[in-house]
Structure formats: structure tokens, C-alpha cells
Amino acid sequence: MRSPLLPAALLALAVTGASAQTTSPAAPEAPPHGQGAVGEPLQPGANSFTEAQVRERFAKMGFGEITDLKKTDQGIWQGIATHAGKQVRIGMDYRGNVAAQ
């Protein structure tokens, strides 16, 4: 006759061991250069995007009729575009993050 204590003890050990092996979540990584996010705060910095690259990024995101596109002394590309039939101010920082308002 088997003792029911042995399987119960092994199960308790397995559960305890599994809970001790939890890992903390990894810190989010910054996106690779040129793969920024929409709506993130724009950060000043040395911006290596060309005007053509910025226009292409905005166009892929659905912004049209981009005018007055200039890079500020803080390295943020800013301009005016149309989106969903409305005129909006747009910007892109050195990480590729895009903001519109």
C-alpha cells in the first residue's frame, strides 16, 4: 500500500520551486534609431534624419501636404500637414518619435 504523503510532498516541492523561479520583467528598451513611436514626447538631440526621410515617415503615417518643414536648433523637425482633412502641426525628434497637435 502506498502512502499518499509522498506524492503530496513532491507536489508541494514542485510548486514551491516554481514560484521561487519568478523573474522580474525586463526594462523597456528604447526603440532603434528611426523606429520611434507616435505620441511620445519629443526629445531634443542631435537629429541625423534628412528632410526626405522625415517627409517619407510622415507620409507613411498618413500625413499629407507637408509644408514649412524645418529642423529646430534643438534637433526637432517641425512642420504643418494635413491629416484626416484637418491641418495639424507635426514634429519628429532624433529617435524617430512623432507628435501631432
C-alpha positions as CSV (number, residue, x, y, z in Angstrom):
1,M,0.0,0.0,0.0
2,R,1.3,3.4,-1.0
3,S,1.4,6.4,1.3
4,P,-0.5,9.4,0.0
5,L,2.0,11.7,1.7
6,L,4.9,11.1,-0.7
7,P,3.0,12.4,-3.9
8,A,1.7,15.3,-1.9
9,A,5.1,16.2,-0.6
10,L,6.6,16.0,-4.1
11,L,3.8,18.2,-5.5
12,A,4.4,20.8,-2.7
13,L,8.1,20.8,-3.5
14,A,7.4,21.3,-7.2
15,V,5.0,24.2,-6.6
16,T,7.4,25.9,-4.1
17,G,10.4,25.5,-6.5
18,A,8.4,27.0,-9.4
19,S,7.3,30.1,-7.5
20,A,10.9,30.8,-6.4
21,Q,12.0,31.0,-10.1
22,T,10.0,34.1,-11.0
23,T,11.8,36.7,-12.9
24,S,11.2,40.4,-12.9
25,P,10.1,42.0,-16.1
26,A,12.8,43.5,-18.3
27,A,13.0,47.2,-18.5
28,P,11.6,48.5,-21.8
29,E,14.2,49.2,-24.4
30,A,14.5,52.4,-26.4
31,P,13.4,51.9,-30.0
32,P,16.2,51.5,-32.5
33,H,17.1,54.8,-34.2
34,G,14.5,55.6,-36.8
35,Q,11.8,53.4,-35.3
36,G,10.2,55.8,-32.8
37,A,6.6,55.9,-31.6
38,V,3.6,58.1,-32.3
39,G,2.5,60.4,-29.4
40,E,5.7,60.1,-27.4
41,P,7.1,63.4,-26.0
42,L,9.6,64.8,-28.5
43,Q,13.1,65.0,-27.1
44,P,15.8,67.4,-28.2
45,G,19.0,65.9,-29.5
46,A,21.3,65.6,-32.4
47,N,19.0,64.7,-35.3
48,S,20.5,62.9,-38.2
49,F,17.3,62.4,-40.2
50,T,17.3,64.1,-43.6
51,E,14.3,66.2,-44.8
52,A,13.5,63.5,-47.3
53,Q,13.4,60.8,-44.6
54,V,11.2,62.9,-42.4
55,R,8.8,63.6,-45.2
56,E,8.7,59.8,-46.0
57,R,8.0,58.9,-42.4
58,F,5.2,61.5,-42.1
59,A,3.7,60.3,-45.5
60,K,3.7,56.6,-44.3
61,M,1.8,57.7,-41.2
62,G,-0.9,59.4,-43.3
63,F,0.2,63.0,-43.1
64,G,-0.2,64.8,-46.4
65,E,0.6,68.3,-47.8
66,I,3.6,68.8,-45.5
67,T,4.7,72.5,-45.5
68,D,7.1,74.7,-43.5
69,L,9.2,71.6,-42.6
70,K,12.3,72.8,-40.7
71,K,14.7,71.4,-38.1
72,T,14.9,73.5,-35.0
73,D,18.0,74.3,-33.1
74,Q,17.0,71.6,-30.7
75,G,17.1,69.0,-33.4
76,I,13.3,68.5,-33.8
77,W,11.8,68.5,-37.2
78,Q,8.6,70.6,-37.2
79,G,6.1,71.5,-39.9
80,I,2.4,71.6,-40.8
81,A,0.5,68.8,-42.5
82,T,-3.0,67.6,-43.2
83,H,-4.4,64.5,-41.5
84,A,-8.0,63.3,-41.8
85,G,-8.9,66.5,-43.6
86,K,-7.5,68.8,-40.9
87,Q,-4.4,70.9,-40.7
88,V,-2.1,69.8,-37.8
89,R,1.3,70.7,-36.5
90,I,3.7,67.8,-36.7
91,G,7.1,67.1,-35.3
92,M,9.7,64.3,-35.2
93,D,12.7,64.0,-32.8
94,Y,16.1,62.4,-33.2
95,R,14.7,59.0,-32.1
96,G,12.0,59.0,-34.7
97,N,9.2,59.8,-32.3
98,V,6.3,61.6,-34.0
99,A,3.8,64.0,-32.4
100,A,0.9,65.9,-33.9
101,Q,-1.4,68.5,-32.4
